[in-house]
Amino acid sequence: MKTVSLSVKDEYQKDVLIRRIQEKVLAENIPTVIVLSEIDNEHGMLLSGASPGMKGSARVDYSFDNTTKIVTSWKISWLNQSVQNVFLDGIFDKTG
């Protein structure tokens, strides 16, 4: 498993990043890509994943102690439908 942290400052960077992820999937024959995204102004994150022919999404809600900077509890809820994610959309269609 490989983990990277990414941030995008503008649309050009986003397009380059999408292309780079697709190139990496093809070059290393990666079977699954998972993206963890922050939800603005909430204590929650969106977990989105894709494999050839399959997608899934979950919401992770958490409590955070601002003093200790520690996550004190969390709950994962699988979503009935996948949430669109520009970094995953068509990733395996374009690499095969």
Residue pairs with C-beta under 8 A, 6 or more apart in sequence:
6 17
8 14
8 17
14 86
17 87
18 86
18 87
21 33
21 87
21 91
22 91
22 94
22 95
24 30
25 33
25 91
25 92
25 95
26 95
31 51
31 52
32 49
32 50
32 51
33 49
33 50
33 51
33 87
33 88
33 91
34 47
34 48
34 49
35 47
35 48
35 49
35 85
35 87
35 88
36 45
36 46
36 47
36 60
37 45
37 46
37 48
37 85
38 45
38 46
39 45
39 46
39 59
42 61
43 61
43 62
43 63
43 64
44 59
44 60
44 61
44 62
45 59
45 60
45 62
46 57
46 58
46 59
46 60
46 83
46 85
47 57
47 58
47 59
47 60
47 76
48 55
48 56
48 57
48 82
48 83
48 85
48 88
49 55
49 56
49 57
49 88
50 88
50 91
50 92
51 92
52 92
52 96
53 92
55 82
55 88
56 78
56 79
56 82
57 78
57 79
57 81
57 82
57 83
57 85
58 76
58 77
58 78
58 79
59 76
59 77
59 79
60 74
60 75
60 76
60 77
61 74
61 75
61 77
62 71
62 72
62 73
62 74
62 75
63 71
63 72
63 73
63 74
64 70
64 71
64 72
65 71
65 72
